């Protein structure tokens, strides 16, 4: 029996869904709600490819998005008090990565710095957290868009610099050290004889961080209440977020003006490739993810074009 045209079309469409599902990864959108400029830093873990930037300027009231592939892992943070010349050379008062440039080029944040850490699953769950283990320099909050699972928001809404004990304070209150950095004692650093969950316990300092920011990591073995999971989501990292609203914790705040995108991503509120956005939205609905950002490689775009030509030929 010959296969009916609509059955062929359905087969091609399911193939397209499969291609899109494997191509999406996750979109990370950085939002600066501070009343000053923040210079985010990005560090990819060993074995993960670099995103389109490793450090950039994010003026107040703006946002910038990056596409990350499935399997990517790394960390984000905000640098403050930075001075860079026209060639991009300079340094930052907090969160400096020591590269001497706006781009961090594979270097991490000098503590104290608030960190957002992610591991994107390859067909499995994403893991993410906001960590104060290396200290704190500014409020940071992670919200989730789309995805399945618990998908909780997390982070620290409180300005801990105003509550920082004198012995942990940096300068005039630009940042707040961890007890490990301030005192270098094994019981604070979870090292030596304190290098296991049974021997390293919360300190009065980590409990202060935990009380102010209950969803954030406060010391090395604070996993139970600080690590979150989600599948097939996009993430928004907001610096200096406002108080949580009465909406669901999974409803992200309104995104300020967008200043740029990475990896040639297509956003669902504009940009290039309107046809790809429409089909991607349909694909998301079909697989239960809703609208999310999609980036297609040149190979995937060619494959999609071939599928589209085949579908059109069947309809003629």
N, C-alpha and C positions, 0 to 999 in steps of 0.2 A: 504494500500500500504506500502511495506517495505521501510524503510529509506535507501537511497543509502549510501555506505561507505563514499563517499566524503562529503555528508551532515553531517554525524556523525563527520567526521574529522573537518569540519568547525565549528560545535557546540563546540567540545572540544577546538579548537583554540580560539574561542571567549571567552570561559570560562577562558582560560589561560590569555588572554588579561585583563580580568576583575580582575583576581588575581594580575597580575603584576601592574596594574594601582593603585590598593589599597595599594600595598606594597612599592611603591617607596619613598614616602615622598620627601625629597630633600637632595642633597649632598652639604655640605659646604666644600670648599677647601680653606685653608689658604695658602697664598703665601708670602714669605718674600723677597722683592726686596730691602730692606735696606742694607747698607754696614756694618751692625752690627746685632747681634742676637736679636730676639724679643721673648718674652714669652707670647703667647696669653692666655687670660683668657676667660672662658666660664661660663655664669650664666644662668641656665634654670629658667624660671618663675615658680611661684607656680602652681602646677598641671601638669607641663611638666616633663617628665623623663629626667635624666641627660644623656648627650652624653657620649662617651667612655672616655672622659677626661674633667676635669674642669680647667686645666691649664697645659701647656707643653712648652718645649723649641723648638724653630724654628730657626735653624741657617740660616745665610744669604744664599740666593740662593736656598732655599729648600721649599717644600710644604708638607702639610698633609691634608687629607680629612676625614670627618666624615659624617655618615649617620644620618639624623634626621627624625623621623616619622611625618606623617601628624598630624596637630594640635599642633605641637611643637611651643613654643615661648620662646624667651630669647635674650641675648645680648652677643656680643663679643667685646674684646678690646685687645690692645697690651701693654704689660708691657716692660719697658726698664730699662737699668742699673741694672739688677738683679744679685745677688750673691747667689748661692745655693751650699751647700756642697754635699758630696756623698750620703747622706741620703735624699736629696731633701729639706732640711731645709734652709731657707734664706728669703730674702726680695728684693724689687725692688725700684728703685728711683722714677719711675712714674708708675701709674696704679696699684700699689700694692693692693692686695685684703685682706691683713691683716691676712691671715691664717698662716703665718710663714712657708709655704710650697710652693713647685712648683704648686701643685694642690690647687685650690681656695676653693674647698669643700663647695660650696653654698654661698660664699661671693662675693660681687661685687667689682668694681674698686673704689679705693679712687680717688676723683677728684684732679687735672684735668686729664681727659682721653677722647680720641676720642672713640665713641661707635658706633657699628653697631647693629641695633635692628631688629628682625625678628618675625613675626607671620605667621606660615604656615597654610594655609586654609585646612580644611577637606572637600575636594570636592569643594572648593571655592577658592577665590583669596588669595595669599600671600601678606602680607604687610611688607614693609621694609624701613629703613631709616638709614642715618649716622648722628649722633647727636654730636653737640658741646655745648649742653646745660650745660654739666658738665665740660666744658673746653676742652682743646686740648693737646695731648702729641706727636702725630706723624701722618703723612699723612696716610689715609686709603681710599680705593676705592672698591666699590662693583660692579661687573659685572655679567651679567645674561647669562646663557646658556640654550637654549631651551625655552620652555614655550610659552604661548599665552597671549596677552594683550599688554599694553604699555611696560612693562619689561625694563625700562630705567636703565642705570648705574647711580650710585650716589656716592657721597663721597667728600673728600677734597684732592686735589692734591698738595696744597700749603703747604710749611713749615711755619706754622703760628708762630712757636717759634722765627723766625727771624724778624717777624713783631710785636711781642707782646709788648704792651705798658709796661713801667716800672712798673706801679702799678699792672699789672696782671702777671708779669713774675715770674716764679719759679726758684730760685737758679741762676745758670749761663745761664739760657735759656733752661732748660730741658723740660719745659712745660709752658702752658699759661692758667691761671685761667679764669673762667667765672666771669663776674661782680658780680653775685650772691654770689659766694664763696669769692671773694675778699672783698666785701663791706657789705654783709649780709643785704641789704636793700630790703624791700618788692617790690619796683618798679622794681628792677632787678631780684628778685626771683619769681615774679608773685604770691605773697602770700598776705594774709590779704585783704585789700581793692583793691588790684591789681590782684585778683585771677580769673579774667575772661578775655576772649579775647577782650572785649570792654575797659577794664581798663589797661591791661598790654600791653604796646606797645614796639616796638623795641627801644633799647638804642643805644647810640653812639658806645658802645662796641659790641653789637650783630650785628649792621650794619657793623662793621669792619669785623667780622667773615663772615657775609653773602656776603659781597663784594668779599672776597677772595675765598669763597666756596659756590657759589650760590645755590647748590642743597642740602646742609646740613642744619639740624636744627640749628638755631642760638639762639633761645629763646623758651620758653615753648609753645607758640601758633603759631609757625611758620609752621603749618601743610600744608598750601595750596601749597607751592612750595618744600616741603621736604619729603613727604610721597609718596611712589611709590607702585605699585601693579603689580602682575604677577601671572599666574596660571601654575602649573606643571613645574616649572623651577628648575635648580640647580644654586648655587651661588658661586662666587669666591671672597674672601676677601683678597685684596692685601695691604700689608704694604709698604709704600714708593713707590707707583707706579710712573712710568715715565709719561711724558706728553701724553695726548691722541693722538692717531694716526689718520690718515685720514680714517680708517676703521669705520664701524658702531659702535655706542656706545654699541651695544649688542655683539660685537665680543670681547671675552676675550683675554687678552695678553697671550703670550706663557708661559706655566707653567714651572717653574724650576724643578730641580730634585725632585722627590717625596721621602720623608723620611719615610712615614708611612701612614697607613689608619686606620680608626676606624670602628667599627661595622661589620667587615668582609666584607666591600663593595667590589664590583667588578667594576673595572674601564674599560672604553672602549678602553684603550690603553695597556691592559695587565692584569696580575693577574690571579686568578683562575676562573674556571667555564666558559671556552670559549663558551660552548654550551648555557649556560644561557645568556651570553652577546649577542650572535647572535640572540636568540629568543627575548630578551629584545629589541634589536634594531629594529627587525621586528615589535614588539608590538608598539614601539614608533612611527614608521612610520605609522602604521595603525591608531593610535589615534592622529596623527598630532603633535607629540612632538619631533620627531627626536631622535638622540642618546642622552641618558642620563644615569647616573649611577643608578643601580638597586641593592637592597639588598633583598634577600629572606630569611625569617625565616625558621627554621627547618620544621615547619608545612607546609609552602608554598612550600618548596622544596619537601616534601613528596607528596603533592598534585600534583605538577608538574610531579613528577616521575610516579604517578598513571595515569595521563592523557597521558603521553608519552607512557606508556605500552599499554594503550587502543588503542591509535592511531596505534602503530606498529602492534597490533593484528589484526586490521582491514585491514591493508595493506598486511598481510600475506595470 
